[in-house]
Amino acid sequence: CWAVSYPQAVTCSWLLVPEPLLDTEFMTTYRHGVWGAAGSHECARTGPRSCSFGDLQMFSLTPYVLNVTATNALGTASSLLPFLLENIIKPDPPEDLRVSPVPGEPKKLLLEWSPPGSWPFPEYFPLKYRIRYVRDEDSVTRTIGPYEQTSYTLTGLRPGALHHIQVAAKDFTDYGEFSAWSLPASGTPWTEP
């Protein structure tokens, strides 16, 4: 389970190992608390093997528990997954990464990006960002950060060389995990005309 749109919703997905040969139906429920004093609620299906739920209690020390029950002609099997909401925060990757030369600066590139569209309130729940870049035809990737802003100027680059850049996001308070890397963008520092 991951909270990609913290604090609005949790999305869960599952696999079956080994993959069943028979048609299998799934019922998914969740509860807040191991013993579920408030009872179980349906986890709304978002795909054949995924579901989502909202109405979340932030900063609760009481775990949520997801129950996935698989049923087919051979019988029924259930699995429980307990988790604390803040431990499963994992934003989607940043979007719209733009790489621009800095006029008059042959060793710099300006990077700009947007928070993921699925992150509902970046002004109230800010993200921090890591930057990964590599010079074209080089095998050494450099990772820097985290940084709190949605722009950054890379310095000390090789003049005239093409660079490939990606950005990843994480909850500002350091809960959860970094996102996957963004789609790559490329750019070359400014060169004299």
N, C-alpha and C positions, 0 to 999 in steps of 0.2 A: 504494500500500500504506500502511496505517496500523496503528499499534500502539495500539488502543483499550483493550486490557487488559494493558498493560505490567506486568511483564515476561513474561507467560504466553503471548501469541500475537500473531501478525501476521495481518491480514486484507487481502486484495488483491482488487481488482475491475478489470474492463477493458471497453472499448467497441471496436467495430469501425467504422472510418470508411473508405469508406461501408459502411453496413449490408449484409451479404451477402443476396442473394435466395435462395441455396441453403441447405439444412440444413448447419449447420457444427458440428463436434465440437471440443472443446477438451481439450488435455492440459496440465496445469500441474505444473511441478516447481520446486524451489528447491535452492540449494546455499549453503553458507557458504564464501565465497572465490570469486574470479573463475574460477580454474581448477578449483575443486571437488575438492580433494585427497580429501575424504571421499565424493565422489560426489553424485549428485542424489537428492533425496527427493520423494515425491509431496506436492503441496499439496492437502489435503483439500477437496473441493468443498463450498461452503456455499450455493450458488445456481447458476443457469444460467451466470453470468459472474462468479463470485467463488469464492475459496478461502481457507483459513486454515492456518497451521502454527504449531507451538510448538517446544519444546526449544531455546530461544533463548540465545545467549551475550551477556550484558549487557556493555556498555562495550568491545566488540571493535572494533578498528580495521580489521578485515577485513570487507568488505561481504558482505551476502547478495545473491544474484542470483535473481530470479524469471524463469522461462522459460515463456511462454504460446505454445503451438503450436495454430494453427487449421487444421483439415483439412476440405475439402469436395470435391465432384466435380471442381473445377478445380485442386486441388492443396493444397499445404501452405505455411503462412507462420508464422515464429516471431518473437517479440520478446523481448528481454532487458531487465530492469529491475534495475540494481544499486542498493543502498541500504545505509546504515548504520542500524542499529536505532534508536539514540537520535534520529536526525534525523526519524523518521517517527512519533514519539509524538504522538498526538492523542486525548485522552480524549473520551468521549461527554459530552454536556452534563450539568451538575449536575441533580439531581432534587429533587422535593418542595419547591420554593421556597414559603415561607410569608411573608406580609407582615402585620404586626400593628401597630396603634397603640401608642404608649408612653403609659401612663396619666399624665395631668397634663402631657404634653409636646405642645403643638399644632403643633410644627414638626418632629416626628421620626417615623420609621417603623422598626420592628425587622424586619430580614430574617434568615431562617434557611433553610438548605438542606442537602442531603445530597450527598456525592460520588456520581458515577455508579455504579450497581450493577455495571457492567462493569469498574470499576477494582478489581482484586482485593485489593490490600494498601495502603489509604490511610494506614495507620499507619506503614508502612515506606517507601512511595513517595508522600510527601504531594503534594498539589496546591495551587496558588495560584489565586485567583479574581479576575475582573474583574466589575464591576457596571455595568449600563447601565440608566438610568431616564429617564423622560419624564413631565411633568405632562400630564394629560388636556387635549386641545385645544391642545397646544403642539407646535411643530415642532422645538424644540431638544432633542436627546437628549444626555444627559451620561453619560460613561463614567469610572469611577474604579477605582483599584486598580493593581496586584494586592494582595490581602490573603491571609493564610495561614489564617485561621479560616473556619468555615462559618456565621458570623453576622456581621451588621454593622448599625449603627444609622445610617441616613441622617439628616442634620441640615440645618437651614436651609431646610426645605420650606415651601411656601405652605400656611398653615392651611386646613383644610377641602377642599383640592383632591385629586382622585383622581390617583394616580401609578401608572404601569405599570413593572414592574421585570423584568430578566432577568439571569442570571449565566452566565459562561463559566469553564471550568477549563483549567489548563495544568500540566504537570509542574513541580514545585517547583524543579528544577535548571535550568529554562529550556530544556530540550531540546524539540524539536518545535514544535508549534503549539497555539494555544488551540482549545478545542472550539468547536462551534457554540453559539449562545446557547440557554439553557434555554427551556422553555415560559414564557410571561409569567405573572406574578402581579400583582395590583393591590391597592392599599390607600389609605386616607385617614388622615391623622394624627388623633390624639385631638381631640375637640371636647367642650367643657363640656356636660354634660347639661342 
